[in-house]
């Protein structure tokens, strides 16, 4: 696809309100996905730092998750959103490979077909 047409086909889904409450600004759904992915990492970082900063644990965890979300939302690998990049990377890691780490071909596993006949009872 030509780079001049790329912006035409890039659709950003955004969240404008939660229930009846409008948000101060629209939040893209990929940013929400990145925040949900970064929340466990923010919780891990907040565990030792919350007592040092003398702040509540979940407040520090959400702050770190927000900071990581901001950094990763600006990160644009291969011109794709971060969540799409992570999902493609996981699909690559879990997909069957044609070559192993020594670059020799991996033998193809053939699916066995099972045939059976039923007895006719009269």
N, C-alpha and C positions, 0 to 999 in steps of 0.2 A: 504494500500500500504506500502511496506517495506520502511524504511527510506533510505536504500541504493539506491533505484530507484527513490526517490523523485526528485533528481537533474536532472535526465534524462527527466522528464516530465515537468519541470518548464521552460516554454518558456518566455523569456523577449523580448517584442517588443521594439525596440529602434528607435529614430529619429536621423539620421546622418546628415541631411542637411535640410535647409529651402530654397526651390527654388533651385537656383544655388550656394548658399552660404553654404559651409560645416561648421558644428559646430566644436568648438575646441575639444569636446568629445561627444560621443553618450549620448543622454538623454533618459532614459526609459519612456515609455508612462504612467506608473503608477505614476512617479514623476511629470509629467505634469498634470495629474489628481489631485494629491494632491495639487499642486500649485494653480490650478483653484479653488479648494475647500477652500484653505486657504487665497485667495486674499481678500474676504470680511472681514475676521477676521483681516487681516493685515491692511485693510483700517480703521477698527474701532479702532485699537490700534494706528494708525498713526494720527488720528484726534487730540487728545490732545498733542501728543508728537512732531509733526512736528514744531509747533511754538517754543516749548521749545528748540529743537535742531537746530532751524533756518535753516531747510532744506525744500526742496519742498515736498508737501504732498504726491504725487504719488511715489516719490523716497523712502520715509520712508515706505509707504504702501508696495511697492514691496520688500524692504529690510526685513520687518517683515514677509511678506508672504514667502520669501525665507528661512528665519530662521525657521519658523514653518514647511515648507516643508522638510527641512533637518532633523528636529527633528522627524517628523512623518514618514519620509521614513526609518529611523532607527528603528522605532517602528514596531515590527513584532508580532501582536497578533495572537495566535493560529497557527503560521507558515504560515500565509497568508499575502499578501500585504495589506496595509492599506485601499486602495480604495475598495478592495473586502470585507474586514472586515466591512467597513461602509455600503456598499450596502447590505450585509447579515444582518446586524443589523437593517437597515431600513426595510428590507423585514420581519424580525421577528416581529418588532413592528406593522407593518401593516397587518400581516397575521391573519386570524381568529384563535382564541384560543380555546383549548379544556377545559381549567379550568380558572376560574376567580382568582382574587387576594386572595380570602379566600380558594382556592384550592377545591372548589366545582365544579362539572361538569357544563359546560355551555350547555343549551339545544340546540340541533342541529336545525337549521332553515331549514325547508324542502322547496324545490322549488315547487311552485304550477304550475301545467301544465294547460294550457288553451286550450280547444278544441272548435271548432266552425264549423258549417256547413254552406255552402253557398246555397242560393236558386237557383234553376235552372229555368231560364226564357225561355219559349218557344215562 
